């Protein structure tokens, strides 16, 4: 007898599964800040994964207070350059740019990226609803990423009132910002990145459909039917297509360590497909989207209303054994 209940395979939460327009993930929403103005995001390059031994900080865990082994991801985070300040006004059609001001010392961007002229308005807090800064990366400082053109991105300035946020953004204009100025060890962040690209794949790998029997009329690696007799195929039918290279956000990732010397974390022979970490780095609990060298964007955790607060995780060992299999 056939099964009476057979839910379809594969989520439609991200349909259509198309390739991302850019390797730089976009952040559409930001949490509310605290009492003091500060930047609410940062960016770095994924180096690879390893494992550490730390004291379990979860009070309800069966291994609470004991040393456990956890997988971690290493992200190299060179400084970000604050290239511009952009002020937004909230309208019935969403946020619209009120004015912006670009820094003068932007030699890394000259001739490489299209730059906007300074806005005609002044950077005043009147009739302003949101404050953002435009930052760019410094890939020349990273030997593991073979690129020279920086990535531009927008970061929100949150916390405090509008006047304090505008003044804080003005102070940051044209300066370099380090990750230690924004986040601390034990902080929870959300990770936005573009996943690994896997190319054109069939329905069994793309949606997990079951292989048909060997007595099937045509092929085995396909859906059993494309649906009812219509002039079109429904979007719910699992078919072959692009898999991977999609923008994704993973919530509530804890920063276990912020380091300055890359030699403390680089394994023997360097990270696979990346090399040696030469700048500041983050150790993040668990895995994150994307392959090595992919740009990783961080944002203040937007869904972490309640949970375990950790001032500084106690790491007792960091594995630097070779990941090359030698």
PyMOL commands that set and color helices and strands:
alter all, ss='L'
color gray80, all
select helices_A, chain A and resi 139-141+162-172+179-181+203-207+262-264
alter helices_A, ss='H'
color red, helices_A
select strands_A, chain A and resi 38-39+41-55+67-76+80-91+94-102+130-136+152-158+176-177+188-194+197-201+241-244+247-259+281-285+295-300+315-318
alter strands_A, ss='S'
color yellow, strands_A
deselect
rebuild
show_as cartoon
